[in-house]
Amino acid sequence: MTLPRLLALAPVTGFAVLAAVLTAAGELPVVEALWAVAAVAVAFGPSGWVSPAGWRRRLAEGALLPVAFALTMLGDPSLRRMALPPLLLLAAWGAVAAALTRAPVGLAPLLAGSLGVAIRAAGGLGLVGYPWWAVLGAVLACGLVPAAVARRWGPQAGVAAALLVPWLPYAGRPWLLAAAAAAILAALLAPRLGEPLEPLAARWVPLLAAAALVAAPLAPWGGMPMGMLFPAAGWSAGIAALLALLVAGRYPATLGGAAWLGAACLLGPIQPAPPDRAGVTL
């Protein structure tokens, strides 16, 4: 069993070698390379040691190819820093999800914590300039909170927390995002009487993954105030989004999709199509 586990670490080694070569050639800043390698190592190391085999693991390893492509082929720093975090998030999520299907339940906190740290490292450039203790505290929180949630409420709840927690401290108006996160977690951790929590948490994972993919490209710049993201959205849009989260977490996908569409329509007025392109853009 030791040999498959060692072979499962090969993608981490290969990615680290690629980053080192690009750094030595002057094509990649050292700090950016270190954060990217840390994200891959934290996600693929523990998950590969826990569950080194299976087609899901191979698929997760294949998700590193787009990351390597972006790292190598995107020469513009801004484009590269926007592309890498969401690609790293998808690869890390795939590695941890593959391990959770085969690992004992007792190892779920380790895997959920590693996913949280990996996601925070994927957007690690947003931590540059903060004191070392703030960076260390953010990294520890992104690992300990999902691990604690997974230990208390189950693996899927831990994954949901890992997808949510890393984006909170360094975005514009963090108190607003923290309040939204508290409302989301309260709804997630308060299932209907007699309903097990794990199936409910599993419904939330895709929603939080979508939110994480929106936040990931902004992470290297420390996030963005909500008012700049959706300047035309008012309080009605926020209430509709919260209601959509509640509906999507508790009812069938048809109702959840309709609720999300309604919330999206409240984010701003429908824009007329440009003269050179037919159609309507929301």
Salt bridges, closest charged atoms under 4 A:
GLU32 OE2 - ARG80 NE 2.90
GLU32 OE1 - ARG81 NE 3.43
GLU61 OE2 - ARG57 NE 3.20
GLU61 OE1 - ARG58 NE 2.99
GLU195 OE1 - ARG192 NE 3.25
GLU195 OE2 - ARG203 NH2 3.35
